[in-house]
Amino acid sequence: MLTKNLEQTLNKFGAYVVKQSKENLAKDVNKYGSNKAGGDLDNSIEYTLDVESNLFLVDFLMEDYGIFVDKGVRGKTSTYPETRSSLSKFQYGSGNFPKDGLTKGLQSWLKKKRFQWRNKLGQFMSYESMSYLMARSIYNKGLKANLFFSTPFEQALKNLPKEMNESFALDIENAIILGVKK
């Protein structure tokens, strides 16, 4: 049976989630004073739809660290009490993260963005010193949950069953009409 309408509905679902996720990331980036969105995470968000013998698989793909940005990470000593990161299943100091992974990631990000603080004497701090200070703060306090992906996914998922039923009914109707015409 042809499932053109059902595939169209699932493609619309995937495109909506990707578009809204990117918009949410851009809002979050702009909230902190940057005038441009983008970056590795934003550029990596996409979906694929695989249709195999009436099996429909919608996969959402993004950089590995996207889940930490979305769900937040609890800190070792404290966490953001006003956010949902305290409910996150991820926590620094649990032994589940690679050693110095956060510091190395921050250092490469700082170098890429060419961002440096000045010390009390007005000299630029090294990328190593900055990444260490930032990593120590994040390790202790945690990362605030952004929910850039979870929110649009859950919103779109609420409407999906109704839209899928309508699309499937159209596909069955079209199959019946095609069968009658033959």
TARA-V708608 format. One record per residue. RES is the residue in three letters. SS is DSSP state (~ for helix, > for strand, _ for the rest). NEAR is the number of other C-alpha atoms within 8 Angstrom. Layout:
# TARA-V708608
res ss near
RES SS NEAR
RES SS NEAR
This chain:
# TARA-V708608
res ss near
MET _ 5
LEU _ 5
THR _ 8
LYS ~ 7
ASN ~ 10
LEU ~ 11
GLU ~ 8
GLN ~ 8
THR ~ 11
LEU ~ 11
ASN ~ 9
LYS ~ 8
PHE ~ 10
GLY ~ 12
ALA ~ 9
TYR ~ 10
VAL ~ 12
VAL ~ 12
LYS ~ 8
GLN ~ 11
SER ~ 12
LYS ~ 11
GLU ~ 8
ASN ~ 10
LEU ~ 11
ALA ~ 11
LYS ~ 8
ASP ~ 9
VAL ~ 12
ASN ~ 11
LYS ~ 7
TYR _ 6
GLY _ 6
SER _ 8
ASN _ 6
LYS _ 7
ALA _ 10
GLY _ 8
GLY ~ 6
ASP ~ 7
LEU ~ 10
ASP ~ 10
ASN ~ 7
SER ~ 9
ILE _ 13
GLU > 8
TYR > 11
THR > 9
LEU > 10
ASP > 8
VAL > 8
GLU > 6
SER _ 4
ASN _ 5
LEU > 7
PHE > 8
LEU > 8
VAL > 10
ASP > 7
PHE > 9
LEU > 8
MET _ 9
GLU _ 9
ASP _ 5
TYR _ 6
GLY ~ 9
ILE ~ 8
PHE ~ 11
VAL ~ 13
ASP ~ 12
LYS ~ 13
GLY _ 16
VAL > 17
ARG > 18
GLY _ 15
LYS _ 12
THR _ 6
SER _ 9
THR _ 13
TYR _ 13
PRO _ 6
GLU _ 4
THR _ 8
ARG ~ 12
SER ~ 15
SER ~ 10
LEU ~ 6
SER _ 11
LYS _ 6
PHE _ 8
GLN > 11
TYR _ 13
GLY _ 8
SER _ 6
GLY _ 6
ASN _ 5
PHE _ 7
PRO _ 6
LYS _ 5
ASP _ 6
GLY ~ 8
LEU ~ 8
THR ~ 11
LYS ~ 9
GLY ~ 8
LEU ~ 11
GLN ~ 12
SER ~ 8
TRP ~ 8
LEU ~ 12
LYS ~ 9
LYS ~ 7
LYS ~ 6
ARG _ 6
PHE _ 7
GLN _ 10
TRP _ 7
ARG > 9
ASN _ 8
LYS _ 5
LEU _ 5
GLY _ 6
GLN _ 7
PHE > 8
MET _ 10
SER _ 7
TYR ~ 10
GLU ~ 7
SER ~ 8
MET ~ 12
SER ~ 13
TYR ~ 9
LEU ~ 8
MET ~ 10
ALA ~ 11
ARG ~ 8
SER ~ 9
ILE ~ 10
TYR ~ 11
ASN ~ 12
LYS ~ 13
GLY > 18
LEU > 14
LYS _ 12
ALA _ 13
ASN _ 9
LEU _ 9
PHE _ 12
PHE _ 12
SER ~ 8
THR ~ 8
PRO ~ 12
PHE ~ 9
GLU ~ 8
GLN ~ 8
ALA ~ 11
LEU ~ 8
LYS ~ 7
ASN ~ 8
LEU ~ 9
PRO ~ 8
LYS ~ 7
GLU ~ 9
MET ~ 11
ASN ~ 8
GLU ~ 8
SER ~ 11
PHE ~ 11
ALA ~ 8
LEU ~ 9
ASP ~ 14
ILE ~ 9
GLU ~ 8
ASN ~ 8
ALA ~ 10
ILE ~ 8
ILE ~ 8
LEU ~ 8
GLY ~ 7
VAL ~ 6
LYS ~ 5
LYS _ 4
